[in-house]
Amino acid sequence: MIKEYIKTKGIALGHWMRHEIFYKKLISPGGIALLLLLALVCGYMSAKGFFFIPLAIGVLLIGLTVLYMCLFSPLHGYFLTTIITFFIFYPGHLIGQDLPIAYSFDLLFYFLTLGAMLSKKVRLISTQNLFSTPISIVLMFNVAAFVLEAFNPNIPNISGWTTPVRRLFTLVLVYMVAYYLIDRYWKFRVFIHLWTILALLAGLYAIYQQYVGYLPGEMKYIMSQPGMFELLFQGGQFRKFSFFGDVVTYGIFSGSFGVMTLIFAINEKDKFKMRLYFFITIVLMLGMAYSGTRTTNIILPAGVALYGLTTIRNKTTLIAVFCSIMFFMFVLFAPINSNPTLNRIRTTFDSKEESLNVRSKNRHFIQPYMHYHPFGSGISTTGVEGTMYYPSHPLAGFPPDSGLLKLGLEMGWIGLFLHLLLNATILYQGIYYYFKMKNKKLKVYMVAILCGLFPYMVCQFSQVAIGQLPSALLFYSCMALIKRLKEFDEEGINLETEQEANTKPWQLLFK
């Protein structure tokens, strides 16, 4: 009797909770009461010193919400995953230690891919549209070469190969999902606006770190990581990483996206939006400078140079190139010697700088190894990864310092050639589409994306620039959207009169 009563009440309670959560979205007296009860329980646990329980409950609720969005509303899930990925390292900075988040990004995109495949709202355009493009073909050759490295005779096992290949597989899913989900112009606008807002927040936070200082949790995190203090404290001040995992990733992202917003500002007719984009560009360039990453000093010249070559007939292009040259000359030769940020930037072009000479010597020393190993030494055999997975390997602990050198050593000159071919193909396909497109607004987006991706390719010469989160999410998404922008143009969308174009994209997103 008692068992039947409990069973009946349990079923009724389950139906009630399902109705409150999934149908009423907790917007009801019962839902509000449930949230208040949960808040009281978490507050009581925190007061008693059980901080882990409220944290675990919060993470569980957020995780379930994100997984639900990925499966049943993949477009919202994609943008939510973008936000989470952008701040994925920040909780670890606040509590002063690394969190086990290695698999979270991959897991989210596995669910997101499944949700995109099952969603009826996604326009089912043939995969031939995407995978018949030159970028996709060369990308698949790169993936095949990476997979074949599992059979490299220079490594005794594949322990160092599994994690990178899992991440590469996830980035290929990013490439596919971005193309399938962002299938309308207003969705593309949401994509650009979201990344612009996130980049602005990161830039403002880097400026806060520069003039106010790191938070106590961030300082604890810096001091807890071996060698991080020596790496960050340069020239009498700390280098800034904002919300990111390291200063290099943040500096390259901030500079590259700053090039994109600069191009938006140059081509914007609305004065308010133009000033806003210029303001965002200044914030991002300051963030790039405060990161203290000398590699990033080439980003603005590289991006502006590509923009100038692509749009040389445009009068505003000539003005932008001239202003960029004058700004660059001011940074290098202005009689200001008391600013540590400017001094560090100037060391980039100092031929006597010790770290640059050491890197150059390392490259020349190891080049014969690449010549005699066309398939490389194997994935994760150099640097810290080499000492971790293959400590007896001859390249274990060797500091590649460069993305291209790391590729050349681990995948051989064949893998290096395929990577450079992919970079060239991205530029070729984007520039080819740019001159074939008719819509001026879409052409601005196309050239902005190309000039934003090009600095990543250039920075590979001295840093591992491509593949780090959250930059990898932006890079591979933009690779796919090059094709999508061309399709928007082929569909003949009149962006000046289209109802969707005149509606704020955020209104359509939450419609």
C-alpha positions as CSV (number, residue, x, y, z in Angstrom):
1,M,0.0,0.0,0.0
2,I,2.7,2.4,1.0
3,K,4.9,1.4,-2.0
4,E,2.0,2.0,-4.4
5,Y,1.3,5.4,-2.8
6,I,5.0,6.5,-3.1
7,K,5.1,5.3,-6.7
8,T,1.9,7.2,-7.6
9,K,3.2,10.4,-6.0
10,G,6.6,10.0,-7.6
11,I,5.1,9.7,-11.1
12,A,2.9,12.8,-10.4
13,L,5.9,14.7,-9.2
14,G,7.9,13.8,-12.3
15,H,5.1,14.9,-14.6
16,W,4.8,18.2,-12.7
17,M,8.6,18.9,-12.9
18,R,8.7,18.0,-16.6
19,H,5.7,20.3,-17.3
20,E,7.3,23.2,-15.3
21,I,10.7,22.9,-16.8
22,F,10.1,22.0,-20.5
23,Y,6.7,23.6,-21.1
24,K,6.5,26.6,-18.8
25,K,10.3,27.2,-18.8
26,L,10.1,27.7,-15.0
27,I,8.1,31.0,-15.7
28,S,5.3,30.1,-13.2
29,P,4.7,30.3,-9.4
30,G,5.8,26.7,-9.1
31,G,8.9,27.2,-11.2
32,I,9.9,30.4,-9.3
33,A,9.4,28.5,-6.0
34,L,11.6,25.7,-7.2
35,L,14.4,28.1,-8.1
36,L,14.1,29.9,-4.8
37,L,14.3,26.6,-3.0
38,L,17.4,25.7,-5.0
39,A,19.0,29.1,-4.2
40,L,18.3,28.7,-0.5
41,V,19.9,25.2,-0.5
42,C,23.0,26.5,-2.3
43,G,23.3,29.5,0.0
44,Y,23.0,27.2,3.1
45,M,25.6,24.8,1.7
46,S,28.0,27.7,1.0
47,A,27.5,29.2,4.4
48,K,28.4,25.8,5.9
49,G,31.6,25.6,3.9
50,F,30.4,23.1,1.3
51,F,31.3,25.3,-1.7
52,F,31.7,22.3,-4.0
53,I,28.1,21.3,-3.9
54,P,26.6,24.6,-5.1
55,L,29.3,24.8,-7.8
56,A,28.6,21.2,-8.9
57,I,24.8,22.0,-9.0
58,G,25.5,25.2,-11.1
59,V,27.8,23.4,-13.5
60,L,25.2,20.6,-13.9
61,L,22.4,22.9,-14.6
62,I,24.4,24.9,-17.1
63,G,25.7,21.7,-18.7
64,L,22.2,20.3,-19.1
65,T,20.9,23.5,-20.5
66,V,23.7,23.7,-23.1
67,L,23.3,20.1,-24.1
68,Y,19.5,20.6,-24.5
69,M,20.1,23.6,-26.7
70,C,22.7,21.8,-28.8
71,L,20.4,18.9,-29.5
72,F,17.0,20.6,-29.9
73,S,17.9,24.2,-30.9
74,P,21.3,23.8,-32.7
75,L,21.6,27.4,-33.9
76,H,21.2,28.7,-30.3
77,G,23.4,25.9,-29.1
78,Y,26.1,27.0,-31.6
79,F,26.2,30.6,-30.4
80,L,26.0,29.5,-26.7
81,T,28.9,27.1,-27.3
82,T,30.8,30.0,-28.9
83,I,30.3,32.0,-25.7
84,I,31.3,29.2,-23.4
85,T,34.4,28.4,-25.5
86,F,35.4,32.1,-25.3
87,F,35.4,32.1,-21.5
88,I,36.4,28.4,-21.1
89,F,39.7,29.2,-19.3
90,Y,38.4,32.1,-17.2
91,P,36.9,30.0,-14.3
92,G,40.3,28.4,-13.8
93,H,42.0,31.8,-13.6
94,L,39.5,32.9,-10.9
95,I,40.0,29.9,-8.6
96,G,43.8,29.9,-9.3
97,Q,44.2,26.5,-10.9
98,D,43.6,24.6,-14.1
99,L,40.2,22.9,-14.5
100,P,39.7,19.5,-16.3
101,I,38.1,21.1,-19.4
102,A,40.0,19.3,-22.1
103,Y,37.0,17.3,-23.4
104,S,34.2,19.8,-22.8
105,F,34.7,21.6,-26.2
106,D,34.8,18.4,-28.1
107,L,31.8,17.0,-26.3
108,L,29.7,20.1,-27.0
109,F,30.4,20.0,-30.7
110,Y,29.6,16.3,-30.9
111,F,26.2,17.0,-29.5
112,L,25.9,20.1,-31.7
113,T,26.7,18.1,-34.8
114,L,24.0,15.5,-33.9
115,G,21.5,18.3,-33.2
116,A,22.3,20.0,-36.6
117,M,21.8,16.6,-38.4
118,L,18.4,16.0,-36.7
119,S,17.1,19.6,-36.9
120,K,14.4,20.2,-39.4
121,K,15.0,24.0,-39.3
122,V,18.4,23.7,-41.0
123,R,18.2,24.0,-44.7
124,L,19.5,20.7,-46.1
125,I,21.8,21.8,-48.8
126,S,23.9,19.1,-50.4
127,T,27.3,18.4,-48.8
128,Q,28.7,18.7,-52.3
129,N,28.3,22.5,-52.0
130,L,30.8,22.6,-49.2
131,F,33.1,19.6,-49.8
132,S,33.6,20.3,-53.5
133,T,35.3,23.6,-52.8
134,P,39.1,23.8,-53.0
135,I,39.4,24.6,-49.3
136,S,37.5,21.4,-48.3
137,I,39.6,19.2,-50.7
138,V,42.9,20.5,-49.4
139,L,41.6,20.3,-45.8
140,M,40.8,16.7,-46.3
141,F,44.3,16.0,-47.6
142,N,45.7,17.6,-44.4
143,V,43.4,15.5,-42.2
144,A,44.4,12.3,-44.1
145,A,48.1,13.2,-43.6
146,F,47.5,13.8,-39.9
147,V,45.7,10.4,-39.6
148,L,48.5,8.6,-41.4
149,E,51.0,9.9,-38.8
150,A,49.6,7.2,-36.5
151,F,51.7,4.8,-38.5
152,N,54.9,6.9,-38.3
153,P,57.8,4.4,-37.6
154,N,59.6,7.1,-35.5
155,I,57.1,6.8,-32.6
156,P,56.7,3.7,-30.5
157,N,53.0,4.2,-29.8
158,I,50.1,6.6,-30.5
159,S,49.7,8.1,-27.0
160,G,50.7,11.5,-28.2
161,W,48.7,11.3,-31.4
162,T,45.2,10.6,-30.0
163,T,44.6,14.0,-28.3
164,P,45.6,16.2,-31.3
165,V,43.7,14.0,-33.8
166,R,40.6,14.3,-31.6
167,R,40.9,18.0,-31.6
168,L,41.4,18.1,-35.4
169,F,38.3,16.0,-35.9
170,T,36.3,18.4,-33.7
171,L,37.6,21.4,-35.7
172,V,36.5,19.7,-38.9
173,L,33.0,19.4,-37.3
174,V,33.2,23.1,-36.5
175,Y,33.9,23.7,-40.2
176,M,30.8,21.7,-41.2
177,V,28.4,22.9,-38.5
178,A,29.2,26.6,-39.1
179,Y,28.3,26.1,-42.8
180,Y,25.1,24.2,-42.1
181,L,23.7,26.4,-39.3
182,I,24.6,29.8,-40.7
183,D,22.5,29.4,-43.8
184,R,20.8,32.9,-43.9
185,Y,22.2,36.4,-44.0
186,W,20.8,37.4,-40.6
187,K,22.4,34.4,-39.0
188,F,25.7,35.5,-40.4
189,R,25.2,39.0,-39.0
190,V,24.5,37.5,-35.5
191,F,27.8,35.5,-35.9
192,I,29.8,38.7,-36.7
193,H,28.0,40.8,-34.0
194,L,28.6,38.1,-31.3
195,W,32.3,37.7,-32.0
196,T,32.6,41.5,-32.1
197,I,31.0,41.8,-28.7
198,L,33.1,39.1,-27.2
199,A,36.3,40.6,-28.7
200,L,35.4,44.0,-27.2
201,L,34.8,42.5,-23.8
202,A,38.2,40.7,-23.9
203,G,39.9,43.9,-25.0
204,L,38.3,46.0,-22.2
205,Y,39.2,43.3,-19.7
206,A,42.8,43.4,-20.9
207,I,42.9,47.1,-20.4
208,Y,41.4,46.6,-16.9
209,Q,44.2,44.1,-16.2
210,Q,46.8,46.6,-17.5
211,Y,45.7,49.6,-15.3
212,V,44.1,47.9,-12.3
213,G,46.0,44.7,-12.2
214,Y,45.3,41.0,-12.1
215,L,42.7,39.7,-9.7
216,P,43.9,37.6,-6.7
217,G,42.8,34.4,-8.3
218,E,44.6,35.2,-11.5
219,M,47.8,36.0,-9.6
220,K,47.5,32.7,-7.7
221,Y,47.1,31.0,-11.1
222,I,50.2,32.7,-12.5
223,M,52.3,31.8,-9.5
224,S,51.0,28.2,-9.5
225,Q,52.2,27.4,-13.0
226,P,55.9,26.6,-13.3
227,G,57.7,29.3,-15.4
228,M,54.6,31.4,-16.0
229,F,55.7,34.3,-13.8
230,E,59.0,34.6,-15.7
231,L,57.2,34.4,-19.0
232,L,54.6,37.0,-18.2
233,F,56.7,39.5,-16.2
234,Q,58.7,41.3,-18.9
235,G,60.1,44.8,-18.9
236,G,58.8,45.7,-15.5
237,Q,55.2,44.8,-16.1
238,F,53.0,41.8,-16.6
239,R,51.8,40.7,-20.0
240,K,48.0,40.4,-20.3
241,F,46.0,37.4,-21.4
242,S,42.4,38.7,-20.7
243,F,40.0,35.7,-20.5
244,F,42.3,33.5,-22.6
245,G,44.5,30.6,-21.7
246,D,47.8,32.3,-22.7
247,V,49.1,35.7,-23.9
248,V,50.1,34.5,-27.3
249,T,46.6,33.2,-28.2
250,Y,45.0,36.4,-26.9
251,G,47.4,38.7,-28.6
252,I,47.0,37.1,-32.0
253,F,43.2,36.9,-31.7
254,S,42.9,40.6,-30.6
255,G,45.1,41.8,-33.4
256,S,43.5,39.7,-36.1
257,F,40.0,40.6,-35.1
258,G,41.1,44.2,-34.8
259,V,42.0,44.1,-38.5
260,M,38.4,42.9,-39.3
261,T,36.8,45.7,-37.3
262,L,39.1,48.2,-38.9
263,I,37.9,47.1,-42.3
264,F,34.3,47.3,-41.1
265,A,34.9,50.9,-39.9
266,I,36.6,52.0,-43.2
267,N,33.6,50.7,-45.3
268,E,30.8,51.8,-42.9
269,K,28.6,54.6,-44.2
270,D,26.7,55.2,-40.9
271,K,28.8,57.6,-38.8
272,F,27.8,56.2,-35.5
273,K,28.6,52.6,-36.5
274,M,31.9,53.8,-38.1
275,R,33.0,55.5,-34.9
276,L,31.9,52.5,-32.9
277,Y,34.0,50.1,-35.1
278,F,37.0,52.5,-34.8
279,F,36.6,52.5,-31.0
280,I,36.5,48.7,-31.0
281,T,39.6,48.6,-33.2
282,I,41.5,50.8,-30.8
283,V,40.5,48.7,-27.8
284,L,41.6,45.5,-29.6
285,M,44.9,47.0,-30.7
286,L,45.6,48.1,-27.2
287,G,44.8,44.6,-25.9
288,M,47.2,43.2,-28.5
289,A,49.9,45.5,-27.4
290,Y,49.3,44.7,-23.7
291,S,49.7,41.0,-24.4
292,G,53.4,41.7,-25.0
293,T,53.5,39.1,-27.9
294,R,56.0,40.5,-30.3
295,T,54.7,38.3,-33.1
296,T,51.5,40.3,-33.1
297,N,53.3,43.4,-34.2
298,I,53.2,42.1,-37.8
299,I,49.4,41.6,-37.7
300,L,48.3,45.1,-38.6
301,P,50.8,45.6,-41.5
302,A,50.0,42.1,-42.8
303,G,46.2,42.6,-42.7
304,V,46.3,46.1,-44.1
305,A,48.7,45.0,-46.9
306,L,46.3,42.2,-48.0
307,Y,43.4,44.6,-47.9
308,G,45.3,47.2,-49.9
309,L,46.3,44.6,-52.6
310,T,42.7,43.4,-52.8
311,T,41.0,46.7,-52.9
312,I,43.7,49.0,-54.4
313,R,41.3,50.9,-56.6
314,N,39.3,52.1,-53.6
315,K,40.2,55.6,-52.5
316,T,39.5,54.8,-48.8
317,T,42.0,51.9,-49.1
318,L,44.8,54.3,-50.0
319,I,43.9,56.5,-47.1
320,A,43.8,53.5,-44.7
321,V,47.1,52.2,-45.9
322,F,48.8,55.7,-45.6
323,C,47.4,56.1,-42.0
324,S,48.5,52.6,-41.1
325,I,52.1,53.3,-42.3
326,M,52.2,56.6,-40.4
327,F,50.9,54.9,-37.2
328,F,53.5,52.1,-37.6
329,M,56.3,54.7,-38.1
330,F,55.2,56.5,-35.0
331,V,55.3,53.4,-32.9
332,L,58.8,52.6,-34.1
333,F,60.4,56.0,-34.1
334,A,58.5,58.2,-31.7
335,P,60.8,59.8,-29.0
336,I,59.0,57.9,-26.2
337,N,61.4,55.6,-24.3
338,S,59.6,55.4,-20.9
339,N,56.7,53.2,-22.0
340,P,57.5,49.5,-21.5
341,T,54.8,48.4,-24.0
342,L,56.3,50.5,-26.8
343,N,59.8,49.3,-25.9
344,R,58.8,45.7,-26.1
345,I,57.1,46.3,-29.5
346,R,60.3,47.9,-30.8
347,T,62.4,44.9,-29.8
348,T,60.6,42.9,-32.5
349,F,62.7,44.6,-35.1
350,D,66.0,44.6,-33.1
351,S,68.4,42.3,-34.8
352,K,70.4,42.0,-31.6
353,E,67.5,40.7,-29.5
354,E,68.6,37.5,-27.8
355,S,65.4,35.4,-28.0
356,L,65.0,36.1,-31.7
357,N,68.6,35.0,-32.4
358,V,68.1,31.8,-30.3
359,R,65.0,30.9,-32.4
360,S,66.9,31.5,-35.6
361,K,69.8,29.3,-34.5
362,N,67.3,26.6,-33.5
363,R,65.7,26.6,-36.9
364,H,69.0,26.4,-38.8
365,F,70.2,23.7,-36.5
366,I,67.2,21.4,-36.9
367,Q,66.6,21.9,-40.7
368,P,68.7,18.9,-41.8
369,Y,66.4,16.7,-39.7
370,M,63.4,17.8,-41.8
371,H,65.3,17.3,-45.0
372,Y,65.9,13.6,-44.2
373,H,62.4,12.9,-42.7
374,P,59.7,13.7,-45.2
375,F,57.0,12.3,-42.9
376,G,58.4,13.9,-39.8
377,S,59.2,12.6,-36.4
378,G,55.6,11.9,-35.4
379,I,52.9,14.0,-33.7
380,S,53.7,15.4,-30.2
381,T,57.4,14.4,-30.3
382,T,58.7,18.0,-29.9
383,G,58.7,20.4,-27.0
384,V,56.9,19.7,-23.7
385,E,54.6,17.1,-25.4
386,G,57.7,15.2,-26.5
387,T,59.0,14.9,-22.9
388,M,55.5,13.9,-21.8
389,Y,54.7,11.2,-24.3
390,Y,58.1,10.1,-25.9
391,P,60.9,11.1,-23.4
392,S,63.4,8.9,-25.3
393,H,62.7,10.5,-28.7
394,P,65.7,12.6,-30.1
395,L,63.4,15.7,-30.5
396,A,61.8,15.4,-27.0
397,G,62.1,18.8,-25.3
398,F,63.3,20.6,-28.5
399,P,61.5,24.0,-28.5
400,P,60.0,24.5,-31.9
401,D,58.6,28.0,-31.0
402,S,57.0,28.2,-34.4
403,G,53.9,26.6,-35.8
404,L,55.5,26.0,-39.1
405,L,58.7,24.5,-37.6
406,K,56.6,22.3,-35.3
407,L,54.7,21.0,-38.4
408,G,57.8,20.5,-40.4
409,L,59.4,18.5,-37.6
410,E,56.4,16.4,-36.6
411,M,54.8,15.9,-40.0
412,G,57.8,16.4,-42.3
413,W,58.1,18.7,-45.3
414,I,55.2,16.9,-46.8
415,G,52.9,17.9,-44.0
416,L,54.4,21.4,-44.0
417,F,53.7,21.7,-47.7
418,L,50.0,20.6,-47.3
419,H,49.5,23.2,-44.5
420,L,51.0,26.0,-46.6
421,L,48.9,24.8,-49.5
422,L,45.7,25.0,-47.3
423,N,46.6,28.6,-46.4
424,A,47.2,29.5,-50.0
425,T,43.9,27.9,-51.0
426,I,42.0,29.8,-48.4
427,L,43.3,33.1,-49.8
428,Y,42.9,32.0,-53.4
429,Q,39.3,30.9,-52.9
430,G,38.3,34.0,-50.9
431,I,39.9,36.5,-53.3
432,Y,38.5,34.7,-56.3
433,Y,35.0,34.8,-54.8
434,Y,35.6,38.5,-53.8
435,F,36.1,39.5,-57.4
436,K,33.2,37.4,-58.6
437,M,30.7,38.8,-56.1
438,K,28.4,41.7,-56.9
439,N,26.9,42.7,-53.6
440,K,29.2,45.4,-52.0
441,K,28.2,44.6,-48.4
442,L,29.0,40.9,-48.8
443,K,32.3,41.8,-50.5
444,V,33.2,43.9,-47.4
445,Y,32.5,40.9,-45.2
446,M,34.6,38.6,-47.5
447,V,37.7,40.8,-47.5
448,A,37.4,41.4,-43.8
449,I,37.4,37.7,-43.1
450,L,40.3,37.1,-45.4
451,C,42.3,39.9,-43.8
452,G,41.4,38.6,-40.4
453,L,42.6,35.0,-41.2
454,F,45.8,36.1,-43.0
455,P,47.6,37.3,-39.8
456,Y,47.0,33.8,-38.3
457,M,48.9,32.3,-41.2
458,V,51.7,34.9,-41.0
459,C,52.0,34.4,-37.2
460,Q,52.6,30.7,-37.7
461,F,56.1,31.6,-38.7
462,S,57.1,32.4,-35.1
463,Q,54.2,31.0,-33.0
464,V,51.7,28.1,-32.8
465,A,48.9,30.5,-33.9
466,I,46.2,28.1,-35.4
467,G,44.5,25.5,-33.3
468,Q,44.3,27.2,-29.8
469,L,40.9,27.9,-28.3
470,P,38.9,30.1,-28.8
471,S,40.7,31.3,-31.9
472,A,40.4,27.9,-33.7
473,L,36.6,28.1,-33.4
474,L,36.6,31.5,-35.2
475,F,39.2,30.4,-37.8
476,Y,37.5,27.2,-38.9
477,S,34.0,28.9,-38.8
478,C,35.3,31.7,-41.1
479,M,36.8,29.1,-43.4
480,A,33.3,27.7,-44.0
481,L,31.6,31.0,-44.2
482,I,33.8,32.0,-47.2
483,K,31.7,29.6,-49.3
484,R,28.5,30.7,-47.6
485,L,29.0,34.4,-48.4
486,K,29.4,33.4,-52.1
487,E,26.1,31.6,-52.0
488,F,24.4,34.6,-50.4
489,D,25.6,36.6,-53.4
490,E,24.5,34.0,-55.9
491,E,21.0,33.9,-54.4
492,G,20.7,37.5,-55.4
493,I,19.8,38.8,-51.9
494,N,19.2,42.5,-52.0
495,L,20.6,43.5,-48.6
496,E,19.3,47.0,-48.8
497,T,15.6,46.0,-49.1
498,E,15.4,42.5,-47.7
499,Q,13.1,42.4,-44.7
500,E,15.6,40.2,-42.7
501,A,18.4,42.7,-43.4
502,N,16.3,45.6,-42.0
503,T,15.5,43.7,-38.9
504,K,17.9,43.5,-36.0
505,P,19.4,40.0,-36.2
506,W,19.0,39.4,-32.5
507,Q,15.3,39.8,-32.8
508,L,15.2,37.1,-35.5
509,L,17.5,34.9,-33.3
510,F,15.0,34.9,-30.4
511,K,11.9,35.0,-32.5
